[in-house]
């Protein structure tokens, strides 16, 4: 009976309970990370396209 009571008490510890605030905080962090990754990918894509434009314009002027 004692071990069950200890397990039940441990389950009720505030540090082990998932709260809405914790979940919201985690999702905000994940959302921020995804936004940063998306910006990085788009910047790389833009740089790549800018390089192609420069080469194309150099070819046309030559």
C-alpha positions in Angstrom: 0.0 0.0 0.0 2.9 2.3 0.8 4.5 2.0 -2.7 1.2 2.8 -4.4 0.7 5.9 -2.2 4.2 7.1 -3.0 3.7 6.6 -6.8 0.3 8.4 -6.6 2.0 11.3 -4.7 4.8 11.5 -7.2 2.3 11.7 -10.0 0.7 14.7 -8.4 3.9 16.8 -8.0 3.5 20.1 -9.7 6.8 19.7 -11.5 5.5 16.7 -13.3 2.2 18.1 -14.4 1.9 19.5 -17.9 0.3 22.9 -17.8 -1.3 25.0 -20.5 1.3 27.6 -19.9 4.1 25.1 -20.5 2.5 23.8 -23.7 1.9 27.3 -25.0 5.5 28.2 -24.2 6.8 25.2 -26.0 4.7 25.8 -29.1 5.8 29.5 -29.2 9.4 28.3 -29.1 8.8 25.7 -31.9 7.0 28.3 -34.0 9.9 30.8 -33.6 12.4 28.1 -34.7 10.3 27.1 -37.7 10.0 30.8 -38.7 13.7 31.2 -38.5 14.3 28.1 -40.5 11.9 29.3 -43.2 13.6 32.7 -43.4 16.9 31.0 -43.8 15.7 28.8 -46.6 14.1 31.7 -48.4 17.2 33.9 -48.0 19.4 31.1 -49.5 16.9 30.7 -52.4 16.9 34.5 -53.0 20.7 34.6 -53.0 20.8 31.7 -55.5 18.4 33.4 -57.8 20.3 36.7 -57.5 23.5 35.0 -58.6 21.7 33.5 -61.7 20.3 37.0 -62.6 23.8 38.5 -62.4 25.3 35.8 -64.6 22.5 36.1 -67.1 22.8 39.8 -67.4 26.6 39.5 -67.8 26.0 37.1 -70.7 23.5 39.4 -72.3 25.8 42.4 -72.2 28.8 40.5 -73.5 
